[in-house]
Amino acid sequence: MNIVFIKGAGKFDQMQTIRPGHAPEVIDCPKQGIIPHDMVHYAVEHTLDVRGFLTRVSEGEAADFQMQGEPLSDAVERLVEVVQGDQWSGGQSPAADLIEMYRVTCDARSCPMLKIDEADIAAVRATIADLSARWEALPVGGRLELGFSHEPG
């Protein structure tokens, strides 16, 4: 699957998913002062090779906000939320604090935690730093295309 993020002029950017055998799907991504939420999904799922929203889309589910809950993808969503929150506050929180916040978030929502450590947080942050630099360099209307695949297992 290819994912294309398009920088918008107004309150929204866009994500387009391109999958063989499927019509392209477009999702509006509200601007949030950092990279789009679904680009954070890319950073987490691609870097850690975990099954979340984008993996489910690549497997044929519709790219919308009405997916059925699923323990592993719910765990990924909780991690995306924690990483996104960290980015909003400058991305400098100690990795151990992020892991603890992730544990609290998973406990509060009764979902399993992914087995992550400080090296995983550092790897996701490195991917986000790269994506952020590439995203910031784009003009309005610019496109950032990312290949995405996930090997089950």
N, C-alpha and C positions, 0 to 999 in steps of 0.2 A: 504494500500500500504506500502511496505517496500522500503526504500531508502538505498543503500549501497554506501558509499564513499570509494574509494580505493586510497591510497596514492601512487603516481607514483614516478619514479626515475628521470624522465626527466623534460620537461617543462609542463607536464600535470598530473593532477590527474584525476580520473574518478568518475562519478556518475552512478549508475545502479538503474533503477526503476523496482520493482517486483510487478506486479499487477495480481490478479486472472483473468484468462481468456485471458491474453496477454503475448506475448513473452517478456522476459526482454529487456529493452532498455538501451543502454550505451551512455553517453554523455562525451566527453572529456572536462575537466575543466582546463583552463589555470591557472597555478600557479600564485598567486598574492601576496605572502608574508603574507597572513592571511588565514583564512579558505576559502574554495572554495565559489564562488559567489552563487551557488545553495544551499550551506549550510547556507548562510545568508538568503536565501529565507525560508529555513526550520525554522530558528530562528524567523523570522518575522511572517510567516504564522501560525506556530504551537503556538507560544506564544500569539499572538493577535487573533487567530482563525479567520483569514481573507482569502478570496479567491484570490489566485494569481496563479503563474505558476505551483507550485507543486499540488495545489488543482485541477487545470484543468487537469494535467496529471493523477491524481488519479481518475478523472471522465472519463478518456478514451482518452483524446487528446494525440497526439504523443509528446514525450519529445524532442522537437527540438526548433529551434529559429525562426520558421515561423508561430507562432500563430497569429491569428487575434487580433487586438486591442479590448479591452473590458474595459469600464471605471473602474470597481473595480480592476481588475487585473493590469491595468495600474497604478492605484494609489498605489498598493502594490509594483510594480516595482520601482516607484519613491522613496518610502520609503526604499526599499532594497538598492538602489543606495546611498542614503544619509547615511544610517547606515554603508554601506561598506566604503564610503569615510571617515567617522569618525574613523573607525577601522584602516584605512591606516595611519591616523594621531595620533594614540595612544589611541583612544576611550575615551578621557577625555573632549571633548567639552561639555559645559553646555547643558543640555537637551533642554532648551528653544531655544538655538541656532540651534539645530538640527531640532526642530519643525519649526522654521522660515525658515531654508534652505529648508525643505520639502515643505513649503508653496510656496516659490519662485520657486522651481523646478516644482511643480504642475501647478502654474500659467503660467510658461513659456511654458509648454507642453499642456496647456488647458485640464488638467485632474482634476477630483475631488480629494480632500484630504480625507484621512481616518480621523475619529475623534480620535485623539491621544492626550495624555497628557504626562507629565513628568514621571508619574508612568509607562506608557506603554514603554517609552524609557528605563527606568531602568530595566523593566522586560526583554525586548529584549536583553539588554546588559548583564544581568545575564545569559541568555541562551547562548549567544555568548561566554561568558567567560567559561562556562562549556564545550561547544563544542570545543573551542580553546584548552583547556587543554587536552581533550580527543584526539583531532587530533594531537597535538604536541607530545603526548606520543607514537603515532603509529610509527612503523618502515616503511620503504619503503615496499610496498606490503600489509601493514596492512589495515584492513577494519573497518569502523565505520558504523554499521547498526542502522538505525533509523526507528521506526514505524511512519507512518503519516496517520492521518485521519482528516477530516473536516466535521463538521455537518452544512448543509445548514441552513441559517437563519440569 
